[in-house]
Amino acid sequence: MKRFGEKLRALRTERGLSYRQIADILDIHFTYINKIEMGKRRPPANLIFKIAKFFGVSTDQLMDDELEL
């Protein structure tokens, strides 16, 4: 789970989304996205599921540091 923020940033930038855009999509504050990407916060399970569904990846890919996107 240490690489979760790194993976989220990669998915977000790959789609050309800003912090504000992804925050609006996920219905959270944009600063929270920044904190997750910086590794300062860990997302709750329901947010992990939302992120996985939106980006079309598995929760395992997001959470397992050994798995790539």
C-alpha positions in Angstrom: 0.0 0.0 0.0 3.1 2.3 0.1 2.8 2.9 -3.7 -0.9 3.7 -3.7 -0.4 7.4 -4.0 2.2 6.9 -6.8 -0.2 4.7 -8.7 -3.1 7.2 -8.2 -1.0 10.0 -9.5 0.0 8.0 -12.6 -3.6 7.1 -13.3 -4.7 10.7 -12.8 -2.0 12.3 -15.0 -2.4 9.6 -17.7 -6.0 10.8 -18.1 -5.0 14.4 -17.9 -7.0 15.1 -14.8 -6.3 17.8 -12.2 -6.6 17.4 -8.5 -9.9 19.3 -8.6 -11.3 17.3 -11.4 -10.6 13.9 -9.8 -11.8 15.2 -6.5 -15.1 16.3 -8.0 -15.5 12.9 -9.7 -14.8 11.1 -6.4 -16.8 13.6 -4.3 -13.9 14.5 -2.0 -11.8 17.6 -1.3 -9.0 18.2 -3.8 -6.4 18.6 -1.0 -7.2 15.1 0.2 -6.1 13.7 -3.2 -2.9 15.6 -2.9 -2.3 14.1 0.6 -3.0 10.6 -0.7 -0.6 11.0 -3.6 2.1 12.4 -1.3 1.7 9.4 1.0 0.4 11.5 3.9 -3.0 9.9 4.0 -4.4 6.5 3.4 -7.8 6.3 1.7 -10.6 4.4 3.3 -11.9 1.2 1.6 -14.9 2.9 0.0 -12.7 5.4 -1.7 -10.3 2.7 -2.9 -13.3 1.0 -4.6 -14.4 4.2 -6.2 -10.9 4.9 -7.6 -10.6 1.4 -8.9 -14.0 1.5 -10.6 -13.4 4.9 -12.1 -10.0 4.0 -13.6 -11.0 0.4 -14.6 -8.3 -1.3 -12.5 -8.5 -3.8 -9.7 -8.2 -2.9 -6.0 -5.4 -5.4 -5.9 -3.5 -3.5 -8.5 -3.9 -0.3 -6.5 -3.1 -1.7 -3.1 -0.4 -4.4 -3.8 3.0 -2.7 -4.1 4.2 -5.7 -6.1 1.6 -5.4 -8.8 1.9 -2.8 -11.6 -1.0 -1.0 -13.2 
